Amino acid sequence: MRGPMKRIFVCSPFAGDIARNVKVAEALCRQVMRSGHAPFAPHLLYPTFTDDSVTEQRETGIACGLAYMECCDEVWAFTGNGISSGMRRELDRAGQLGKPIIEIAEV
Protein backbone atom coordinates (compact mmCIF):
# COMPACT_ATOMS: atom_id res chain seq x y z
CA MET A 1 0.00 0.00 0.00
CA ARG A 2 1.27 3.45 -0.91
CA GLY A 3 1.40 6.37 1.45
CA PRO A 4 -0.45 9.60 0.84
CA MET A 5 0.03 11.23 -2.55
CA LYS A 6 2.38 14.17 -2.72
CA ARG A 7 1.12 17.24 -4.57
CA ILE A 8 3.67 17.95 -7.30
CA PHE A 9 3.91 21.32 -9.04
CA VAL A 10 5.00 20.68 -12.63
CA CYS A 11 7.35 23.33 -14.00
CA SER A 12 8.23 23.23 -17.71
CA PRO A 13 8.23 25.65 -20.66
CA PHE A 14 4.99 26.74 -22.32
CA ALA A 15 5.70 29.68 -24.64
CA GLY A 16 7.57 29.18 -27.89
CA ASP A 17 6.83 25.78 -29.44
CA ILE A 18 3.56 25.40 -27.56
CA ALA A 19 2.56 22.08 -29.16
CA ARG A 20 5.87 20.47 -28.23
CA ASN A 21 5.91 22.06 -24.78
CA VAL A 22 2.39 20.81 -24.02
CA LYS A 23 3.50 17.27 -24.92
CA VAL A 24 6.48 17.61 -22.56
CA ALA A 25 4.24 18.87 -19.73
CA GLU A 26 1.76 16.05 -20.31
CA ALA A 27 4.58 13.48 -20.26
CA LEU A 28 5.92 14.95 -17.02
CA CYS A 29 2.43 14.81 -15.47
CA ARG A 30 2.19 11.12 -16.47
CA GLN A 31 5.60 10.53 -14.87
CA VAL A 32 4.38 12.18 -11.65
CA MET A 33 1.26 9.97 -11.65
CA ARG A 34 3.29 6.80 -12.34
CA SER A 35 5.32 7.75 -9.26
CA GLY A 36 2.11 7.69 -7.22
CA HIS A 37 1.71 11.44 -6.87
CA ALA A 38 -0.79 14.10 -7.98
CA PRO A 39 0.51 16.56 -10.60
CA PHE A 40 -0.50 20.21 -10.96
CA ALA A 41 0.60 21.86 -14.21
CA PRO A 42 -0.78 25.41 -14.27
CA HIS A 43 0.47 25.94 -17.83
CA LEU A 44 -1.82 23.13 -19.00
CA LEU A 45 -4.80 24.58 -17.13
CA TYR A 46 -4.83 28.37 -17.35
CA PRO A 47 -4.19 28.75 -21.12
CA THR A 48 -7.46 26.86 -21.71
CA PHE A 49 -9.39 29.96 -20.61
CA THR A 50 -6.84 32.78 -20.88
CA ASP A 51 -4.84 34.18 -23.79
CA ASP A 52 -1.12 33.72 -23.14
CA SER A 53 -0.31 36.32 -25.80
CA VAL A 54 -2.09 39.02 -23.74
CA THR A 55 0.42 40.16 -21.11
CA GLU A 56 -2.15 40.84 -18.39
CA GLN A 57 -3.78 37.43 -18.82
CA ARG A 58 -0.40 35.67 -18.89
CA GLU A 59 0.68 37.44 -15.70
CA THR A 60 -2.59 36.56 -13.98
CA GLY A 61 -2.20 32.90 -14.99
CA ILE A 62 1.35 32.80 -13.63
CA ALA A 63 0.22 34.45 -10.39
CA CYS A 64 -2.58 31.89 -10.00
CA GLY A 65 -0.12 29.04 -10.52
CA LEU A 66 2.27 30.51 -7.96
CA ALA A 67 -0.59 30.75 -5.46
CA TYR A 68 -1.22 27.01 -5.84
CA MET A 69 2.47 26.24 -5.44
CA GLU A 70 2.13 27.15 -1.77
CA CYS A 71 0.10 23.98 -1.11
CA CYS A 72 2.34 21.69 -3.19
CA ASP A 73 4.87 19.37 -1.58
CA GLU A 74 7.51 19.45 -4.32
CA VAL A 75 8.34 21.13 -7.62
CA TRP A 76 9.41 18.93 -10.51
CA ALA A 77 11.16 21.02 -13.15
CA PHE A 78 11.86 19.84 -16.69
CA THR A 79 15.22 21.40 -17.49
CA GLY A 80 16.07 19.35 -20.61
CA ASN A 81 15.39 22.31 -22.92
CA GLY A 82 16.68 25.03 -20.62
CA ILE A 83 14.79 27.25 -18.20
CA SER A 84 12.29 29.76 -19.60
CA SER A 85 11.54 33.11 -17.95
CA GLY A 86 8.24 31.74 -16.61
CA MET A 87 10.01 28.70 -15.19
CA ARG A 88 12.63 30.96 -13.58
CA ARG A 89 9.86 32.81 -11.75
CA GLU A 90 8.37 29.51 -10.57
CA LEU A 91 11.72 28.14 -9.44
CA ASP A 92 12.58 31.37 -7.63
CA ARG A 93 9.23 31.21 -5.81
CA ALA A 94 9.79 27.54 -4.95
CA GLY A 95 13.11 28.53 -3.39
CA GLN A 96 11.46 31.33 -1.40
CA LEU A 97 8.88 28.83 -0.11
CA GLY A 98 11.53 26.22 0.70
CA LYS A 99 9.96 23.64 -1.64
CA PRO A 100 12.14 20.75 -2.76
CA ILE A 101 12.96 21.11 -6.47
CA ILE A 102 13.48 17.91 -8.45
CA GLU A 103 15.19 18.53 -11.79
CA ILE A 104 14.11 16.26 -14.63
CA ALA A 105 16.31 16.29 -17.75
CA GLU A 106 14.28 13.80 -19.84
CA VAL A 107 10.64 12.74 -20.02
All heavy atoms as an XYZ file, in Angstrom:
819
protein
N       0.839     -1.189      0.000
C       0.000      0.000      0.000
C       0.878      1.245      0.000
O       1.855      1.319      0.729
C      -0.889     -0.012      1.253
C      -1.844      1.147      1.312
S      -3.057      0.873      2.604
C      -2.845      2.378      3.503
N       0.523      2.196     -0.816
C       1.266      3.449     -0.906
C       0.817      4.408      0.178
O      -0.306      4.370      0.640
C       1.035      4.113     -2.253
C       1.659      3.372     -3.389
C       1.513      4.157     -4.658
N       2.280      3.483     -5.688
C       2.398      3.921     -6.905
N       1.799      5.015     -7.262
N       3.104      3.269     -7.788
N       1.734      5.313      0.522
C       1.396      6.373      1.450
C       0.568      7.437      0.752
O       0.167      7.277     -0.392
N       0.336      8.527      1.442
C      -0.450      9.601      0.835
C       0.266     10.184     -0.387
O       1.491     10.217     -0.454
C      -0.572     10.644      1.943
C       0.404     10.251      2.998
C       0.782      8.828      2.776
N      -0.523     10.619     -1.344
C       0.029     11.233     -2.552
C       0.641     12.588     -2.226
O       0.047     13.377     -1.509
C      -1.070     11.478     -3.588
C      -1.550     10.302     -4.323
S      -2.738     10.874     -5.593
C      -2.805      9.420     -6.591
N       1.808     12.821     -2.773
C       2.382     14.167     -2.716
C       1.731     15.005     -3.810
O       1.374     14.491     -4.874
C       3.892     14.130     -2.953
C       4.682     13.542     -1.830
C       6.165     13.614     -2.169
C       7.011     12.968     -1.107
N       8.441     12.984     -1.484
N       1.604     16.293     -3.562
C       1.120     17.241     -4.569
C       2.352     17.832     -5.251
O       3.159     18.497     -4.598
C       0.278     18.334     -3.916
C      -1.031     17.779     -3.345
C      -1.667     18.777     -2.439
N      -0.741     19.021     -1.321
C      -1.107     19.309     -0.097
N      -2.363     19.411      0.214
N      -0.207     19.521      0.846
N       2.478     17.556     -6.544
C       3.667     17.946     -7.298
C       3.329     19.074     -8.270
O       2.461     18.923     -9.134
C       4.242     16.751     -8.087
C       4.472     15.535     -7.184
C       5.502     17.170     -8.841
C       5.461     15.741     -6.065
N       4.030     20.191     -8.119
C       3.912     21.320     -9.036
C       4.820     21.030    -10.224
O       6.024     20.848    -10.055
C       4.343     22.612     -8.328
C       4.108     23.859     -9.122
C       3.002     24.651     -8.880
C       5.014     24.265    -10.094
C       2.779     25.819     -9.601
C       4.805     25.425    -10.826
C       3.678     26.204    -10.574
N       4.246     20.984    -11.415
C       4.997     20.676    -12.632
C       5.441     21.981    -13.288
O       4.617     22.830    -13.621
C       4.143     19.839    -13.599
C       4.848     19.644    -14.924
C       3.806     18.485    -12.959
N       6.736     22.120    -13.449
C       7.350     23.328    -14.005
C       8.067     22.937    -15.291
O       9.015     22.152    -15.264
C       8.328     23.878    -12.960
S       9.297     25.296    -13.476
N       7.585     23.474    -16.416
C       8.234     23.231    -17.708
C       7.837     24.372    -18.638
O       6.898     25.114    -18.350
C       7.835     21.861    -18.283
O       6.458     21.796    -18.577
N       8.539     24.530    -19.759
C       8.235     25.648    -20.657
C       6.835     25.546    -21.245
O       6.296     24.449    -21.415
C       9.269     25.521    -21.772
C      10.318     24.608    -21.264
C       9.667     23.736    -20.243
N       6.255     26.695    -21.579
C       4.991     26.736    -22.318
C       5.152     27.548    -23.600
O       4.887     27.061    -24.670
C       3.860     27.309    -21.459
C       2.544     27.345    -22.190
C       1.828     26.187    -22.398
C       2.046     28.531    -22.704
C       0.630     26.198    -23.103
C       0.848     28.562    -23.406
C       0.138     27.396    -23.605
N       5.584     28.780    -23.474
C       5.703     29.680    -24.638
C       6.725     29.133    -25.626
O       7.552     28.283    -25.302
C       6.109     31.073    -24.170
N       6.662     29.640    -26.845
C       7.566     29.177    -27.894
C       6.877     28.106    -28.707
O       5.813     28.334    -29.280
N       7.435     26.909    -28.714
C       6.832     25.782    -29.436
C       5.775     25.168    -28.518
O       6.014     24.168    -27.836
C       7.914     24.768    -29.813
C       7.392     23.648    -30.700
O       6.150     23.464    -30.793
O       8.225     22.945    -31.295
N       4.602     25.779    -28.514
C       3.556     25.397    -27.559
C       3.156     23.938    -27.726
O       3.023     23.215    -26.733
C       2.347     26.346    -27.668
C       2.759     27.743    -27.168
C       1.158     25.820    -26.851
C       1.723     28.814    -27.366
N       2.976     23.475    -28.944
C       2.557     22.081    -29.164
C       3.561     21.107    -28.547
O       3.176     20.166    -27.849
C       2.373     21.812    -30.655
N       4.838     21.348    -28.805
C       5.869     20.467    -28.232
C       5.914     20.603    -26.717
O       6.016     19.609    -25.995
C       7.235     20.790    -28.821
C       8.347     19.872    -28.280
C       9.674     20.265    -28.863
N      10.024     21.594    -28.388
C      11.185     21.910    -27.840
N      12.122     21.011    -27.744
N      11.437     23.121    -27.416
N       5.819     21.827    -26.214
C       5.912     22.060    -24.778
C       4.726     21.462    -24.023
O       4.885     20.990    -22.894
C       6.063     23.550    -24.484
C       7.410     24.072    -24.952
O       8.360     23.317    -25.132
N       7.498     25.369    -25.157
N       3.557     21.459    -24.638
C       2.391     20.813    -24.019
C       2.635     19.310    -23.913
O       2.354     18.690    -22.879
C       1.098     21.133    -24.794
C      -0.035     20.184    -24.415
C       0.685     22.585    -24.552
N       3.190     18.714    -24.963
C       3.495     17.270    -24.921
C       4.496     16.954    -23.797
O       4.353     15.952    -23.092
C       4.023     16.786    -26.266
C       2.980     16.741    -27.363
C       3.588     16.206    -28.652
C       2.688     16.319    -29.837
N       1.432     15.657    -29.778
N       5.492     17.799    -23.631
C       6.478     17.605    -22.558
C       5.792     17.693    -21.198
O       6.010     16.850    -20.325
C       7.625     18.633    -22.669
C       8.472     18.647    -21.403
C       8.487     18.338    -23.888
N       4.941     18.703    -21.011
C       4.244     18.868    -19.733
C       3.323     17.687    -19.453
O       3.262     17.193    -18.321
C       3.460     20.181    -19.720
N       2.633     17.215    -20.475
C       1.764     16.049    -20.308
C       2.580     14.816    -19.928
O       2.180     14.039    -19.041
C       0.969     15.796    -21.585
C      -0.082     16.845    -21.853
C      -0.731     16.729    -23.221
O      -0.174     16.057    -24.132
O      -1.801     17.333    -23.398
N       3.722     14.624    -20.576
C       4.583     13.478    -20.258
C       5.092     13.575    -18.824
O       5.157     12.564    -18.108
C       5.754     13.411    -21.235
N       5.447     14.776    -18.394
C       5.918     14.950    -17.023
C       4.791     14.674    -16.022
O       5.015     14.042    -14.981
C       6.496     16.352    -16.836
C       7.227     16.632    -15.541
C       8.275     15.580    -15.226
C       7.870     18.011    -15.596
N       3.569     15.104    -16.347
C       2.428     14.807    -15.474
C       2.199     13.296    -15.370
O       1.934     12.775    -14.278
C       1.167     15.502    -15.990
S       1.123     17.278    -15.703
N       2.331     12.585    -16.508
C       2.191     11.125    -16.467
C       3.280     10.504    -15.595
O       3.020      9.565    -14.831
C       2.229     10.543    -17.889
C       0.930     10.732    -18.655
C       0.911      9.949    -19.954
N       1.875     10.450    -20.922
C       1.657     11.453    -21.763
N       0.500     12.080    -21.763
N       2.590     11.826    -22.616
N       4.497     11.033    -15.689
C       5.596     10.528    -14.873
C       5.293     10.741    -13.384
O       5.544      9.859    -12.563
C       6.891     11.233    -15.268
C       8.117     10.691    -14.595
C       9.399     11.325    -15.141
O       9.424     11.859    -16.242
N      10.454     11.269    -14.358
N       4.755     11.899    -13.043
C       4.375     12.178    -11.655
C       3.329     11.158    -11.191
O       3.443     10.577    -10.107
C       3.835     13.624    -11.506
C       3.193     13.832    -10.142
C       4.951     14.640    -11.731
N       2.324     10.921    -12.021
C       1.258      9.973    -11.651
C       1.800      8.553    -11.515
O       1.414      7.838    -10.583
C       0.121     10.038    -12.669
C      -0.647     11.350    -12.585
S      -1.946     11.490    -13.828
C      -3.134     10.326    -13.191
N       2.693      8.142    -12.434
C       3.291      6.801    -12.336
C       4.086      6.649    -11.040
O       4.246      5.540    -10.533
C       4.205      6.525    -13.536
C       3.459      6.102    -14.784
C       4.402      5.539    -15.849
N       5.489      6.449    -16.182
C       5.449      7.389    -17.124
N       4.371      7.554    -17.855
N       6.495      8.157    -17.355
N       4.573      7.775    -10.519
C       5.319      7.750     -9.258
C       4.386      7.754     -8.045
O       4.858      7.784     -6.915
C       6.258      8.958     -9.182
O       7.228      8.880    -10.209
N       3.082      7.762     -8.301
C       2.106      7.693     -7.217
C       1.723      9.037     -6.625
O       1.187      9.096     -5.525
N       1.985     10.099     -7.369
C       1.714     11.442     -6.869
C       0.688     12.159     -7.749
O       0.342     11.693     -8.830
C       3.011     12.246     -6.792
C       4.079     11.564     -6.015
N       3.926     11.135     -4.718
C       5.346     11.195     -6.367
C       5.032     10.565     -4.299
N       5.915     10.577     -5.287
N       0.229     13.315     -7.283
C      -0.785     14.104     -7.977
C      -0.135     15.335     -8.608
O       0.360     16.201     -7.888
C      -1.870     14.536     -6.998
N      -0.128     15.412     -9.947
C       0.509     16.559    -10.605
C      -0.415     17.776    -10.668
O      -1.636     17.643    -10.740
C       0.781     16.038    -12.023
C      -0.317     15.051    -12.269
C      -0.585     14.411    -10.918
N       0.196     18.954    -10.656
C      -0.503     20.205    -10.959
C       0.368     20.972    -11.940
O       1.489     21.362    -11.609
C      -0.762     21.043     -9.707
C      -1.401     22.373    -10.031
C      -2.692     22.424    -10.534
C      -0.703     23.554     -9.866
C      -3.283     23.638    -10.864
C      -1.285     24.777    -10.190
C      -2.573     24.815    -10.691
N      -0.129     21.155    -13.152
C       0.601     21.861    -14.209
C      -0.221     23.083    -14.604
O      -1.097     22.991    -15.470
C       0.835     20.941    -15.402
N       0.048     24.233    -13.990
C      -0.776     25.414    -14.274
C      -0.741     25.832    -15.741
O      -1.729     26.347    -16.258
C      -0.183     26.500    -13.373
C       1.183     26.037    -13.029
C       1.125     24.537    -13.049
N       0.360     25.557    -16.433
C       0.466     25.939    -17.834
C      -0.332     25.026    -18.760
O      -0.483     25.325    -19.943
C       1.928     26.042    -18.263
C       2.763     24.848    -17.968
N       2.846     24.265    -16.720
C       3.583     24.127    -18.764
C       3.667     23.235    -16.776
N       4.126     23.124    -17.992
N      -0.863     23.930    -18.231
C      -1.816     23.128    -19.000
C      -3.249     23.544    -18.682
O      -4.152     23.286    -19.473
C      -1.634     21.635    -18.705
C      -0.330     21.006    -19.175
C      -0.311     19.512    -18.848
C      -0.108     21.239    -20.654
N      -3.456     24.170    -17.561
C      -4.797     24.577    -17.135
C      -5.158     25.993    -17.600
O      -6.116     26.190    -18.342
C      -4.915     24.490    -15.613
C      -6.202     25.058    -15.002
C      -7.427     24.287    -15.478
C      -6.103     25.053    -13.481
N      -4.414     26.977    -17.145
C      -4.829     28.367    -17.351
C      -4.922     28.798    -18.815
O      -5.841     29.552    -19.163
C      -3.954     29.311    -16.522
C      -4.149     29.074    -15.044
C      -3.133     28.570    -14.250
C      -5.381     29.305    -14.445
C      -3.331     28.313    -12.905
C      -5.590     29.051    -13.101
C      -4.561     28.558    -12.332
O      -4.767     28.299    -11.004
N      -4.045     28.345    -19.713
C      -4.193     28.748    -21.116
C      -5.469     28.217    -21.779
O      -5.806     28.637    -22.876
C      -2.949     28.177    -21.789
C      -1.942     28.116    -20.695
C      -2.745     27.700    -19.480
N      -6.204     27.321    -21.123
C      -7.461     26.856    -21.708
C      -8.550     27.920    -21.608
O      -9.539     27.857    -22.336
C      -7.964     25.542    -21.055
O      -8.273     25.773    -19.684
C      -6.932     24.435    -21.197
N      -8.381     28.896    -20.714
C      -9.387     29.955    -20.606
C      -8.785     31.354    -20.503
O      -9.477     32.318    -20.205
C     -10.355     29.699    -19.441
C      -9.702     29.468    -18.110
C      -9.376     30.525    -17.279
C      -9.423     28.181    -17.686
C      -8.772     30.307    -16.050
C      -8.837     27.958    -16.451
C      -8.501     29.024    -15.633
N      -7.481     31.474    -20.771
C      -6.838     32.780    -20.877
C      -6.055     32.817    -22.187
O      -5.838     31.785    -22.823
C      -5.860     33.040    -19.707
O      -4.804     32.076    -19.752
C      -6.552     32.971    -18.354
N      -5.623     34.003    -22.568
C      -4.844     34.177    -23.792
C      -3.413     34.509    -23.382
O      -3.137     35.607    -22.901
C      -5.446     35.306    -24.635
C      -4.754     35.475    -25.975
O      -3.608     34.995    -26.147
O      -5.355     36.107    -26.860
N      -2.514     33.558    -23.568
C      -1.121     33.723    -23.136
C      -0.405     34.839    -23.894
O       0.610     35.339    -23.428
C      -0.368     32.394    -23.309
C       0.891     32.327    -22.464
O       0.785     32.449    -21.229
O       1.980     32.167    -23.048
N      -0.943     35.244    -25.034
C      -0.310     36.322    -25.797
C      -0.712     37.710    -25.282
O      -0.143     38.712    -25.700
C      -0.649     36.209    -27.288
O      -2.018     36.476    -27.501
N      -1.674     37.760    -24.359
C      -2.088     39.019    -23.737
C      -1.367     39.110    -22.392
O      -1.609     38.300    -21.493
C      -3.621     39.077    -23.550
C      -4.033     40.343    -22.808
C      -4.318     38.972    -24.895
N      -0.466     40.066    -22.274
C       0.424     40.155    -21.106
C      -0.332     40.085    -19.785
O       0.063     39.341    -18.886
C       1.270     41.446    -21.169
O       2.024     41.419    -22.386
C       2.213     41.553    -19.992
N      -1.401     40.825    -19.654
C      -2.152     40.840    -18.391
C      -2.710     39.458    -18.052
O      -2.639     39.009    -16.906
C      -3.288     41.862    -18.459
C      -4.072     41.955    -17.157
C      -5.213     42.965    -17.233
O      -5.246     43.782    -18.173
O      -6.063     42.924    -16.344
N      -3.238     38.768    -19.058
C      -3.780     37.431    -18.816
C      -2.670     36.436    -18.495
O      -2.834     35.571    -17.617
C      -4.594     36.965    -20.018
C      -5.880     37.761    -20.193
C      -6.736     37.240    -21.321
O      -6.782     36.035    -21.575
N      -7.430     38.138    -22.004
N      -1.542     36.545    -19.181
C      -0.397     35.665    -18.890
C       0.076     35.879    -17.454
O       0.305     34.918    -16.710
C       0.748     35.937    -19.871
C       2.018     35.149    -19.553
C       3.107     35.422    -20.587
N       4.407     34.950    -20.173
C       4.793     33.688    -20.146
N       3.965     32.733    -20.507
N       6.010     33.360    -19.752
N       0.227     37.132    -17.055
C       0.683     37.445    -15.700
C      -0.294     36.923    -14.649
O       0.117     36.397    -13.609
C       0.888     38.952    -15.538
C       2.077     39.486    -16.313
C       3.397     38.849    -15.899
O       3.644     38.704    -14.681
O       4.176     38.486    -16.796
N      -1.590     37.057    -14.921
C      -2.594     36.555    -13.983
C      -2.514     35.037    -13.883
O      -2.582     34.480    -12.783
C      -4.004     37.005    -14.414
O      -4.043     38.431    -14.433
C      -5.065     36.474    -13.460
N      -2.332     34.359    -15.006
C      -2.203     32.898    -14.991
C      -0.988     32.452    -14.199
O      -1.057     31.507    -13.404
N       0.134     33.140    -14.391
C       1.349     32.802    -13.633
C       1.115     33.039    -12.141
O       1.474     32.202    -11.305
C       2.563     33.591    -14.155
C       2.956     33.090    -15.550
C       3.748     33.472    -13.192
C       4.019     33.924    -16.255
N       0.490     34.152    -11.803
C       0.218     34.453    -10.386
C      -0.692     33.392     -9.768
O      -0.476     32.975     -8.618
C      -0.411     35.840    -10.255
N      -1.688     32.940    -10.518
C      -2.576     31.891    -10.003
C      -1.799     30.595     -9.763
O      -1.980     29.933     -8.732
C      -3.722     31.642    -10.984
S      -4.947     32.956    -11.077
N      -0.934     30.236    -10.696
C      -0.118     29.037    -10.524
C       0.777     29.139     -9.305
O       0.900     28.193     -8.524
N       1.393     30.308     -9.116
C       2.272     30.507     -7.956
C       1.493     30.425     -6.652
O       2.021     29.941     -5.642
C       3.002     31.841     -8.074
C       4.017     31.940     -9.216
C       4.603     33.341     -9.285
C       5.110     30.893     -9.092
N       0.233     30.863     -6.663
C      -0.592     30.753     -5.457
C      -0.810     29.285     -5.099
O      -0.748     28.908     -3.920
C      -1.928     31.464     -5.662
N      -1.031     28.436     -6.109
C      -1.217     27.007     -5.836
C       0.070     26.314     -5.422
O       0.040     25.306     -4.721
C      -1.845     26.293     -7.035
C      -3.341     26.277     -6.948
C      -4.100     27.233     -7.605
C      -4.010     25.340     -6.172
C      -5.474     27.252     -7.505
C      -5.383     25.345     -6.069
C      -6.110     26.304     -6.731
O      -7.476     26.312     -6.626
N       1.205     26.858     -5.832
C       2.473     26.244     -5.444
C       2.602     26.162     -3.927
O       3.211     25.236     -3.398
C       3.646     27.032     -6.022
C       5.001     26.409     -5.687
S       6.383     27.421     -6.209
C       6.385     27.104     -7.964
N       2.016     27.107     -3.234
C       2.125     27.146     -1.775
C       1.619     25.868     -1.117
O       2.115     25.477     -0.065
C       1.395     28.371     -1.227
C       2.065     29.663     -1.663
C       1.372     30.909     -1.160
O       0.570     30.828     -0.205
O       1.639     31.986     -1.739
N       0.638     25.199     -1.728
C       0.100     23.981     -1.113
C       0.717     22.710     -1.705
O       0.337     21.610     -1.323
C      -1.423     23.945     -1.207
S      -2.067     23.747     -2.867
N       1.678     22.859     -2.606
C       2.344     21.690     -3.191
C       3.496     21.235     -2.303
O       4.068     22.024     -1.559
C       2.852     22.015     -4.597
S       1.520     22.237     -5.782
N       3.796     19.952     -2.388
C       4.867     19.374     -1.576
C       6.238     19.487     -2.232
O       7.250     19.616     -1.539
C       4.559     17.897     -1.290
C       3.247     17.730     -0.542
O       3.130     18.300      0.562
O       2.339     17.064     -1.078
N       6.261     19.402     -3.563
C       7.513     19.452     -4.319
C       7.271     20.146     -5.646
O       6.131     20.223     -6.114
C       8.041     18.038     -4.627
C       8.458     17.235     -3.440
C       8.903     15.821     -3.797
O       8.832     15.407     -4.985
O       9.314     15.114     -2.871
N       8.365     20.579     -6.262
C       8.335     21.126     -7.616
C       9.214     20.234     -8.476
O      10.385     20.007     -8.143
C       8.839     22.589     -7.641
C       8.940     23.099     -9.072
C       7.935     23.481     -6.803
N       8.638     19.705     -9.552
C       9.408     18.929    -10.513
C       9.600     19.813    -11.732
O       8.624     20.240    -12.361
C       8.675     17.646    -10.903
C       8.672     16.588     -9.831
C       8.870     16.771     -8.490
C       8.428     15.202    -10.015
N       8.768     15.575     -7.834
C       8.496     14.587     -8.736
C       8.148     14.410    -11.119
C       8.299     13.225     -8.556
C       7.950     13.056    -10.940
C       8.040     12.466     -9.672
N      10.845     20.091    -12.065
C      11.165     21.021    -13.147
C      11.840     20.286    -14.289
O      12.885     19.658    -14.102
C      12.067     22.129    -12.629
N      11.247     20.400    -15.491
C      11.862     19.843    -16.686
C      12.882     20.847    -17.195
O      12.531     21.939    -17.635
C      10.826     19.532    -17.764
C      11.447     19.094    -19.055
C      12.056     17.845    -19.136
C      11.463     19.920    -20.162
C      12.663     17.433    -20.310
C      12.068     19.515    -21.350
C      12.662     18.273    -21.425
N      14.140     20.487    -17.106
C      15.223     21.397    -17.494
C      15.935     20.946    -18.766
O      16.932     21.548    -19.159
C      16.252     21.527    -16.354
O      16.767     20.220    -16.037
C      15.610     22.146    -15.114
N      15.426     19.916    -19.422
C      16.073     19.351    -20.607
C      16.187     20.303    -21.776
O      17.042     20.125    -22.631
N      15.324     21.327    -21.833
C      15.386     22.307    -22.920
C      15.737     23.688    -22.383
O      15.426     24.694    -23.009
C      14.042     22.374    -23.667
C      13.741     21.100    -24.415
O      14.645     20.409    -24.875
N      12.482     20.764    -24.529
N      16.355     23.746    -21.224
C      16.677     25.029    -20.617
C      15.561     25.509    -19.708
O      14.553     24.829    -19.523
N      15.757     26.689    -19.147
C      14.791     27.253    -18.203
C      14.244     28.549    -18.794
O      14.994     29.498    -19.026
C      15.453     27.498    -16.835
C      15.902     26.158    -16.241
C      14.497     28.226    -15.889
C      16.691     26.277    -14.957
N      12.941     28.572    -19.034
C      12.292     29.760    -19.601
C      12.124     30.830    -18.515
O      12.308     30.560    -17.324
C      10.925     29.388    -20.175
O      10.037     29.033    -19.120
N      11.745     32.029    -18.928
C      11.541     33.106    -17.950
C      10.398     32.776    -16.992
O      10.488     33.068    -15.793
C      11.275     34.437    -18.658
O      10.100     34.367    -19.438
N       9.338     32.151    -17.496
C       8.238     31.736    -16.613
C       8.687     30.681    -15.620
O       8.335     30.726    -14.439
N       9.476     29.733    -16.087
C      10.014     28.703    -15.190
C      10.907     29.332    -14.132
O      10.865     28.933    -12.967
C      10.822     27.663    -15.984
C      10.011     26.757    -16.859
S      11.087     25.657    -17.824
C      11.841     24.646    -16.545
N      11.730     30.303    -14.542
C      12.631     30.962    -13.584
C      11.823     31.580    -12.453
O      12.191     31.462    -11.289
C      13.471     32.017    -14.316
C      14.333     32.898    -13.431
C      15.278     32.181    -12.465
N      16.029     31.101    -13.047
C      16.406     30.002    -12.365
N      16.108     29.849    -11.085
N      17.100     29.058    -12.945
N      10.711     32.218    -12.787
C       9.857     32.806    -11.753
C       9.309     31.733    -10.815
O       9.272     31.908     -9.596
C       8.715     33.593    -12.384
C       9.217     34.885    -13.019
C       8.179     35.607    -13.800
N       7.033     36.025    -12.990
C       5.947     36.549    -13.499
N       5.836     36.729    -14.804
N       4.948     36.904    -12.720
N       8.896     30.604    -11.389
C       8.369     29.515    -10.574
C       9.463     28.928     -9.678
O       9.229     28.676     -8.490
C       7.760     28.432    -11.468
C       6.495     28.891    -12.165
C       5.996     27.927    -13.224
O       6.776     27.081    -13.726
O       4.809     28.044    -13.564
N      10.638     28.715    -10.232
C      11.724     28.139     -9.437
C      12.198     29.100     -8.349
O      12.512     28.667     -7.230
C      12.882     27.729    -10.356
C      12.546     26.582    -11.318
C      13.673     26.381    -12.324
C      12.232     25.309    -10.563
N      12.223     30.388     -8.662
C      12.577     31.374     -7.634
C      11.563     31.348     -6.497
O      11.932     31.379     -5.317
C      12.659     32.784     -8.230
C      13.881     32.993     -9.115
O      14.800     32.139     -9.101
O      13.908     34.011     -9.836
N      10.278     31.256     -6.852
C       9.234     31.213     -5.812
C       9.338     29.925     -5.003
O       9.166     29.940     -3.776
C       7.847     31.350     -6.446
C       6.728     31.382     -5.442
C       6.793     32.634     -4.583
N       5.685     32.644     -3.649
C       5.780     33.072     -2.404
N       6.922     33.560     -1.949
N       4.735     33.033     -1.614
N       9.618     28.814     -5.663
C       9.787     27.544     -4.951
C      10.907     27.669     -3.926
O      10.788     27.194     -2.792
C      10.076     26.415     -5.932
N      11.997     28.315     -4.320
C      13.108     28.529     -3.391
C      12.695     29.387     -2.213
O      13.042     29.092     -1.064
N      11.933     30.457     -2.478
C      11.455     31.326     -1.397
C      10.575     30.559     -0.417
O      10.607     30.812      0.783
C      10.664     32.507     -1.967
C      11.491     33.492     -2.743
C      10.621     34.475     -3.528
O       9.399     34.370     -3.570
N      11.280     35.430     -4.168
N       9.791     29.622     -0.954
C       8.881     28.832     -0.113
C       9.568     27.631      0.535
O       8.957     26.931      1.340
C       7.687     28.348     -0.952
C       6.749     29.427     -1.476
C       5.766     28.828     -2.487
C       6.011     30.094     -0.326
N      10.809     27.371      0.154
C      11.525     26.218      0.700
C      11.034     24.881      0.157
O      11.196     23.845      0.812
N      10.458     24.890     -1.036
C       9.958     23.645     -1.642
C      11.113     22.862     -2.259
O      11.981     23.441     -2.913
C       8.942     23.952     -2.757
C       7.743     24.758     -2.314
C       6.854     23.977     -1.389
C       5.652     24.816     -0.966
N       4.780     24.103     -0.065
N      11.136     21.556     -2.073
C      12.140     20.747     -2.764
C      11.929     20.850     -4.270
O      10.790     20.800     -4.744
C      11.863     19.318     -2.285
C      11.047     19.466     -1.042
C      10.291     20.751     -1.188
N      13.012     21.024     -5.008
C      12.960     21.105     -6.468
C      13.671     19.879     -7.034
O      14.850     19.653     -6.758
C      13.624     22.400     -6.980
C      12.888     23.629     -6.431
C      13.654     22.406     -8.507
C      13.606     24.936     -6.691
N      12.933     19.098     -7.799
C      13.477     17.908     -8.446
C      13.662     18.245     -9.922
O      12.701     18.552    -10.618
C      12.506     16.699     -8.319
C      12.045     16.508     -6.868
C      13.140     15.446     -8.912
C      13.124     16.293     -5.858
N      14.917     18.240    -10.386
C      15.190     18.531    -11.790
C      15.079     17.268    -12.619
O      15.643     16.237    -12.272
C      16.574     19.158    -11.954
C      16.644     20.558    -11.378
C      17.926     21.272    -11.757
O      18.471     21.026    -12.856
O      18.366     22.099    -10.946
N      14.331     17.376    -13.705
C      14.108     16.259    -14.629
C      14.695     16.688    -15.976
O      14.269     17.679    -16.549
C      12.604     15.958    -14.795
C      11.888     15.819    -13.450
C      12.375     14.769    -15.713
C      12.223     14.610    -12.653
N      15.658     15.920    -16.488
C      16.305     16.287    -17.748
C      15.622     15.637    -18.952
O      15.707     16.157    -20.056
C      17.777     15.902    -17.719
N      14.933     14.518    -18.744
C      14.279     13.802    -19.837
C      12.930     13.307    -19.372
O      12.759     12.919    -18.213
C      15.097     12.591    -20.258
C      16.415     12.909    -20.902
C      17.159     11.652    -21.332
O      16.561     10.563    -21.364
O      18.354     11.768    -21.625
N      11.962     13.324    -20.304
C      10.642     12.736    -20.017
C      10.296     11.727    -21.073
O      10.881     11.679    -22.109
C       9.521     13.798    -19.907
C       9.691     14.605    -18.657
C       9.441     14.653    -21.132
